[in-house]
Amino acid sequence: MAPSPSQKPKKQKPTPTTVADFTILILTLPPLPSLPAQHQHAKHFLYAKPHAPSVPTPTAEKSLFVANVPVDATEANLRALFADHLGGSRVASVQFDSAVPEATAHKRWKSAVGVGGKRKREEGEEDVAEGVVEDEDSALPRVWNGEVRRSGCGAVVEFVDKRSARGALKEMQRIGKEGRGVPWMAGMGLGVDRYTSHTTLSHPSPHSLQTSINAYLTQFSTLERSRAKSRKQARTLPDEDGFVTVARGGRAGPARIEDAQKKAAEHDERRRNNGVGDDFYRFQNREKRKEAEGRLRMRFEEDRRRVGEMRGRGGVRVER
């Protein structure tokens, strides 16, 4: 049997530096105790390109869109990455598109609406659920020590100026051409440490729970008094249709029928004084003139008929 020819080792293809419009940056992940030895120096590929939203924004020119960020990425991690390894670029803010678990949305009670439903909306005010009060003090304790990102998560990194954004992208391109990786600073504990912390946080102390409950009930009682005050104002005045709002609580309006009728008459009088008159529109004036002309014509015809009857009876003498 003829000896088999020796197989030459295949040359490993170089890592591409770009894909589509993205620049590729190789990150070297730190070792984890839970991973086997052959995966201790794993590589992670980060993709970046200039941020180009469908609706232009004032900060788009000084921002980069980064895709496939590591699962433990935080704003501090990305700031350190650009400051220490990508030309010292200064990051202003980072916006991620997802997190696990999702950030808690604290609900607040909607501000009371004035009588008649008229209230000017203040700038920056949000429409939120009614009857719920939550903030950092009154919300339940957290059960995770931090957030992790979904696989393939993206982020918008805003820099302090356009020059920093361009410099960071050029540094990525230069590192990619050299074919070397950049060390990634690990975030909060992952793996077993994360779930050990989750188990501990899932059983908070009675003192922390009592503190949260006390803060919730205190804020809720304060807003209950505000609600009662707004309901009392709604019971004292009828709405634009003449109806009085039926609300929970003691009677704050007129106690007798005479008082109620008097209050309704005063309200009708105010509506008549402040409302639109019969001669406000042009067609109303035309209709009024037509009615006046019709009444004059009817009176003229009636007088002519009466004069004719009196002439027939000889009771009218016509002087020439």
Contacts in CASP RR format, 6 or more apart in sequence:
PFRMAT RR
TARGET T0000
AUTHOR 0000-0000-0000
METHOD contacts of the structure
MODEL  1
MAPSPSQKPKKQKPTPTTVADFTILILTLPPLPSLPAQHQHAKHFLYAKP
HAPSVPTPTAEKSLFVANVPVDATEANLRALFADHLGGSRVASVQFDSAV
PEATAHKRWKSAVGVGGKRKREEGEEDVAEGVVEDEDSALPRVWNGEVRR
SGCGAVVEFVDKRSARGALKEMQRIGKEGRGVPWMAGMGLGVDRYTSHTT
LSHPSPHSLQTSINAYLTQFSTLERSRAKSRKQARTLPDEDGFVTVARGG
RAGPARIEDAQKKAAEHDERRRNNGVGDDFYRFQNREKRKEAEGRLRMRF
EEDRRRVGEMRGRGGVRVER
14 179 0 8 1.000
15 24 0 8 1.000
15 26 0 8 1.000
15 176 0 8 1.000
15 179 0 8 1.000
16 24 0 8 1.000
17 23 0 8 1.000
17 24 0 8 1.000
17 173 0 8 1.000
17 176 0 8 1.000
17 177 0 8 1.000
17 179 0 8 1.000
18 24 0 8 1.000
19 47 0 8 1.000
21 49 0 8 1.000
22 47 0 8 1.000
22 48 0 8 1.000
22 49 0 8 1.000
22 67 0 8 1.000
23 47 0 8 1.000
23 48 0 8 1.000
23 49 0 8 1.000
23 169 0 8 1.000
23 172 0 8 1.000
23 173 0 8 1.000
23 176 0 8 1.000
24 45 0 8 1.000
24 46 0 8 1.000
24 47 0 8 1.000
24 176 0 8 1.000
25 45 0 8 1.000
25 46 0 8 1.000
25 47 0 8 1.000
25 48 0 8 1.000
25 172 0 8 1.000
25 175 0 8 1.000
25 176 0 8 1.000
25 181 0 8 1.000
25 182 0 8 1.000
26 43 0 8 1.000
26 44 0 8 1.000
26 45 0 8 1.000
26 46 0 8 1.000
26 175 0 8 1.000
26 176 0 8 1.000
26 179 0 8 1.000
26 180 0 8 1.000
26 181 0 8 1.000
26 182 0 8 1.000
27 43 0 8 1.000
27 44 0 8 1.000
27 45 0 8 1.000
27 46 0 8 1.000
27 70 0 8 1.000
27 181 0 8 1.000
27 182 0 8 1.000
27 183 0 8 1.000
27 184 0 8 1.000
28 41 0 8 1.000
28 42 0 8 1.000
28 43 0 8 1.000
28 44 0 8 1.000
28 181 0 8 1.000
28 182 0 8 1.000
28 183 0 8 1.000
28 184 0 8 1.000
29 41 0 8 1.000
29 42 0 8 1.000
29 43 0 8 1.000
29 44 0 8 1.000
29 70 0 8 1.000
29 184 0 8 1.000
29 186 0 8 1.000
30 183 0 8 1.000
30 184 0 8 1.000
30 185 0 8 1.000
30 186 0 8 1.000
31 40 0 8 1.000
31 41 0 8 1.000
32 40 0 8 1.000
32 190 0 8 1.000
32 191 0 8 1.000
33 192 0 8 1.000
34 191 0 8 1.000
34 192 0 8 1.000
35 42 0 8 1.000
43 181 0 8 1.000
44 68 0 8 1.000
44 70 0 8 1.000
44 184 0 8 1.000
45 68 0 8 1.000
46 66 0 8 1.000
46 67 0 8 1.000
46 68 0 8 1.000
46 69 0 8 1.000
46 70 0 8 1.000
47 66 0 8 1.000
47 67 0 8 1.000
47 68 0 8 1.000
48 64 0 8 1.000
48 65 0 8 1.000
48 66 0 8 1.000
48 67 0 8 1.000
48 168 0 8 1.000
48 169 0 8 1.000
48 172 0 8 1.000
49 64 0 8 1.000
49 65 0 8 1.000
49 169 0 8 1.000
50 63 0 8 1.000
50 64 0 8 1.000
50 65 0 8 1.000
50 165 0 8 1.000
50 169 0 8 1.000
51 60 0 8 1.000
51 63 0 8 1.000
51 64 0 8 1.000
51 65 0 8 1.000
51 156 0 8 1.000
52 60 0 8 1.000
52 65 0 8 1.000
53 60 0 8 1.000
59 158 0 8 1.000
61 162 0 8 1.000
61 165 0 8 1.000
62 92 0 8 1.000
62 158 0 8 1.000
62 159 0 8 1.000
62 160 0 8 1.000
62 161 0 8 1.000
62 162 0 8 1.000
62 164 0 8 1.000
62 165 0 8 1.000
63 156 0 8 1.000
63 157 0 8 1.000
63 158 0 8 1.000
63 159 0 8 1.000
63 165 0 8 1.000
64 156 0 8 1.000
64 157 0 8 1.000
64 159 0 8 1.000
64 165 0 8 1.000
64 168 0 8 1.000
64 169 0 8 1.000
65 154 0 8 1.000
65 155 0 8 1.000
65 156 0 8 1.000
65 157 0 8 1.000
66 78 0 8 1.000
66 154 0 8 1.000
66 155 0 8 1.000
66 156 0 8 1.000
66 157 0 8 1.000
67 152 0 8 1.000
67 154 0 8 1.000
68 152 0 8 1.000
68 153 0 8 1.000
68 154 0 8 1.000
69 78 0 8 1.000
69 96 0 8 1.000
69 149 0 8 1.000
69 152 0 8 1.000
69 153 0 8 1.000
69 154 0 8 1.000
69 155 0 8 1.000
70 77 0 8 1.000
70 149 0 8 1.000
70 184 0 8 1.000
71 148 0 8 1.000
71 149 0 8 1.000
71 150 0 8 1.000
71 151 0 8 1.000
71 153 0 8 1.000
71 190 0 8 1.000
72 148 0 8 1.000
72 149 0 8 1.000
72 186 0 8 1.000
72 187 0 8 1.000
72 188 0 8 1.000
72 189 0 8 1.000
72 190 0 8 1.000
73 96 0 8 1.000
73 149 0 8 1.000
73 153 0 8 1.000
73 155 0 8 1.000
73 187 0 8 1.000
74 147 0 8 1.000
74 187 0 8 1.000
74 188 0 8 1.000
75 91 0 8 1.000
75 93 0 8 1.000
75 94 0 8 1.000
76 187 0 8 1.000
77 184 0 8 1.000
77 185 0 8 1.000
77 187 0 8 1.000
78 91 0 8 1.000
78 94 0 8 1.000
78 155 0 8 1.000
78 157 0 8 1.000
79 91 0 8 1.000
79 94 0 8 1.000
80 185 0 8 1.000
81 182 0 8 1.000
81 184 0 8 1.000
81 185 0 8 1.000
82 88 0 8 1.000
82 89 0 8 1.000
82 90 0 8 1.000
82 91 0 8 1.000
82 157 0 8 1.000
82 159 0 8 1.000
82 168 0 8 1.000
83 89 0 8 1.000
83 90 0 8 1.000
83 91 0 8 1.000
85 175 0 8 1.000
85 182 0 8 1.000
85 183 0 8 1.000
86 167 0 8 1.000
86 168 0 8 1.000
86 171 0 8 1.000
86 172 0 8 1.000
86 175 0 8 1.000
86 182 0 8 1.000
87 167 0 8 1.000
87 168 0 8 1.000
87 171 0 8 1.000
88 168 0 8 1.000
89 159 0 8 1.000
89 164 0 8 1.000
89 165 0 8 1.000
89 167 0 8 1.000
89 168 0 8 1.000
89 171 0 8 1.000
90 159 0 8 1.000
90 160 0 8 1.000
90 164 0 8 1.000
91 157 0 8 1.000
91 158 0 8 1.000
91 159 0 8 1.000
91 160 0 8 1.000
91 164 0 8 1.000
92 158 0 8 1.000
92 159 0 8 1.000
92 160 0 8 1.000
93 158 0 8 1.000
94 155 0 8 1.000
94 156 0 8 1.000
94 157 0 8 1.000
94 158 0 8 1.000
95 155 0 8 1.000
95 156 0 8 1.000
95 158 0 8 1.000
96 149 0 8 1.000
96 153 0 8 1.000
96 154 0 8 1.000
96 155 0 8 1.000
97 153 0 8 1.000
97 154 0 8 1.000
97 155 0 8 1.000
98 149 0 8 1.000
98 150 0 8 1.000
98 153 0 8 1.000
98 154 0 8 1.000
99 147 0 8 1.000
99 148 0 8 1.000
99 149 0 8 1.000
99 150 0 8 1.000
100 147 0 8 1.000
100 148 0 8 1.000
100 149 0 8 1.000
100 150 0 8 1.000
101 144 0 8 1.000
101 147 0 8 1.000
103 147 0 8 1.000
104 139 0 8 1.000
104 142 0 8 1.000
106 134 0 8 1.000
106 135 0 8 1.000
106 136 0 8 1.000
106 139 0 8 1.000
107 128 0 8 1.000
107 129 0 8 1.000
107 132 0 8 1.000
107 133 0 8 1.000
107 134 0 8 1.000
108 128 0 8 1.000
108 132 0 8 1.000
108 133 0 8 1.000
108 134 0 8 1.000
108 135 0 8 1.000
109 128 0 8 1.000
109 129 0 8 1.000
109 130 0 8 1.000
109 131 0 8 1.000
109 132 0 8 1.000
109 133 0 8 1.000
109 223 0 8 1.000
109 227 0 8 1.000
110 127 0 8 1.000
110 128 0 8 1.000
110 129 0 8 1.000
110 130 0 8 1.000
110 131 0 8 1.000
111 119 0 8 1.000
111 125 0 8 1.000
112 226 0 8 1.000
112 227 0 8 1.000
112 229 0 8 1.000
112 230 0 8 1.000
113 119 0 8 1.000
113 230 0 8 1.000
114 230 0 8 1.000
114 233 0 8 1.000
115 233 0 8 1.000
115 234 0 8 1.000
115 237 0 8 1.000
116 237 0 8 1.000
116 239 0 8 1.000
116 240 0 8 1.000
131 220 0 8 1.000
131 223 0 8 1.000
133 216 0 8 1.000
133 219 0 8 1.000
133 220 0 8 1.000
133 223 0 8 1.000
134 216 0 8 1.000
135 219 0 8 1.000
137 211 0 8 1.000
137 212 0 8 1.000
137 215 0 8 1.000
138 212 0 8 1.000
138 215 0 8 1.000
138 216 0 8 1.000
138 219 0 8 1.000
139 212 0 8 1.000
140 212 0 8 1.000
141 201 0 8 1.000
141 204 0 8 1.000
141 208 0 8 1.000
141 209 0 8 1.000
141 212 0 8 1.000
142 201 0 8 1.000
143 198 0 8 1.000
143 201 0 8 1.000
143 202 0 8 1.000
144 194 0 8 1.000
144 197 0 8 1.000
144 198 0 8 1.000
144 201 0 8 1.000
145 188 0 8 1.000
145 189 0 8 1.000
145 194 0 8 1.000
145 197 0 8 1.000
145 198 0 8 1.000
145 201 0 8 1.000
146 188 0 8 1.000
148 190 0 8 1.000
148 194 0 8 1.000
159 165 0 8 1.000
159 168 0 8 1.000
175 181 0 8 1.000
175 182 0 8 1.000
188 194 0 8 1.000
189 197 0 8 1.000
228 249 0 8 1.000
231 245 0 8 1.000
231 247 0 8 1.000
231 248 0 8 1.000
231 249 0 8 1.000
232 247 0 8 1.000
232 252 0 8 1.000
234 245 0 8 1.000
234 247 0 8 1.000
235 244 0 8 1.000
235 245 0 8 1.000
235 246 0 8 1.000
235 247 0 8 1.000
235 251 0 8 1.000
235 252 0 8 1.000
235 253 0 8 1.000
236 252 0 8 1.000
236 253 0 8 1.000
237 244 0 8 1.000
237 267 0 8 1.000
238 244 0 8 1.000
238 263 0 8 1.000
238 264 0 8 1.000
238 267 0 8 1.000
239 245 0 8 1.000
242 264 0 8 1.000
242 267 0 8 1.000
244 253 0 8 1.000
254 260 0 8 1.000
254 262 0 8 1.000
254 263 0 8 1.000
277 284 0 8 1.000
278 284 0 8 1.000
278 288 0 8 1.000
279 285 0 8 1.000
279 288 0 8 1.000
307 316 0 8 1.000
308 316 0 8 1.000
310 316 0 8 1.000
311 318 0 8 1.000
END
